[in-house]
Amino acid sequence: MDVGLAARHLLQLPPLPSVPNLPKPTLPPLPTNIPTLPQPTLPTTQPSLPNPTALPPLPSLPTMPAVPKLTLPPLPSMPSIPTIPTTIPSIPFLSPPPGN
């Protein structure tokens, strides 16, 4: 789309009507004094709660029989990992022949 053509088209349109000025609403004034709320009357004495009777003792748990101790067999040892040699052995046919 050609931007210049679009701009020319917008300039050829009639101007939009202006936004009319709206009147500002007036709020009623806030009251200057706050009305007092009636205070509730609280009882001066707390009602007495009934005393709970003594609770029965908790039942004792039955004794558990002794479990025989089990001996586990020893774990097998891990096989050792072979070591990789770090030096390369010399191969005779790749080395230069001895001088005579």
C-alpha positions in Angstrom: 0.0 0.0 0.0 1.3 3.4 -0.9 1.7 5.5 2.2 1.7 8.8 0.4 -1.6 8.0 -1.3 -3.1 7.0 2.0 -2.0 10.3 3.6 -3.4 12.3 0.6 -6.7 10.5 1.0 -6.9 11.3 4.7 -6.1 15.0 4.0 -8.9 15.2 1.4 -11.6 13.9 3.9 -13.8 16.6 5.6 -12.7 17.6 9.1 -14.2 15.7 12.0 -16.6 17.6 14.2 -15.1 18.9 17.4 -16.0 17.3 20.7 -18.5 19.5 22.5 -17.7 20.9 25.9 -19.7 19.0 28.5 -20.8 20.7 31.7 -19.0 19.6 34.8 -21.3 17.8 37.2 -21.5 19.4 40.6 -21.4 17.1 43.6 -23.4 17.7 46.7 -21.3 19.0 49.6 -20.1 16.5 52.2 -21.7 16.6 55.6 -19.5 18.4 58.1 -20.6 16.5 61.2 -20.6 12.8 61.5 -23.7 11.3 63.2 -22.9 9.4 66.4 -23.8 5.7 66.4 -25.5 4.2 69.4 -23.1 2.3 71.6 -24.2 -1.3 72.3 -24.5 -2.3 75.9 -22.1 -5.0 76.9 -22.9 -7.4 79.8 -20.6 -6.7 82.7 -20.3 -10.4 83.9 -19.4 -13.4 81.8 -21.8 -16.3 82.0 -20.3 -19.2 83.8 -19.7 -22.2 81.7 -20.5 -25.7 83.1 -17.4 -27.4 84.5 -16.5 -30.5 82.5 -16.3 -33.7 84.4 -13.0 -35.5 84.7 -12.1 -37.3 81.5 -11.6 -41.1 81.7 -7.9 -42.1 81.4 -6.7 -43.0 77.9 -6.4 -46.8 77.2 -2.9 -48.1 77.2 -1.5 -49.5 74.0 -1.0 -53.2 73.9 2.6 -54.4 74.1 4.0 -55.3 70.7 5.8 -58.7 70.4 9.5 -58.5 69.9 10.5 -58.8 66.2 13.5 -61.1 65.6 16.5 -59.3 64.2 17.4 -60.3 60.7 21.0 -60.3 59.4 21.4 -59.3 55.8 23.9 -61.0 53.6 26.9 -58.8 52.7 26.5 -57.0 49.4 28.6 -58.3 46.5 31.7 -56.1 45.8 31.7 -54.1 42.7 33.9 -55.4 39.9 37.0 -53.3 39.4 37.1 -51.3 36.1 40.2 -52.1 34.1 42.6 -49.2 33.7 43.3 -47.8 30.2 47.0 -47.3 29.5 47.9 -43.7 28.8 51.1 -44.4 26.8 51.0 -45.8 23.4 53.4 -48.7 22.9 55.9 -48.3 20.0 55.2 -50.5 17.1 58.4 -51.8 15.6 57.6 -51.6 11.9 56.6 -47.9 12.2 59.8 -46.9 13.7 62.8 -45.9 11.4 65.2 -48.7 10.7 68.4 -48.8 12.7 71.4 -47.3 11.0 74.1 -49.7 9.9 
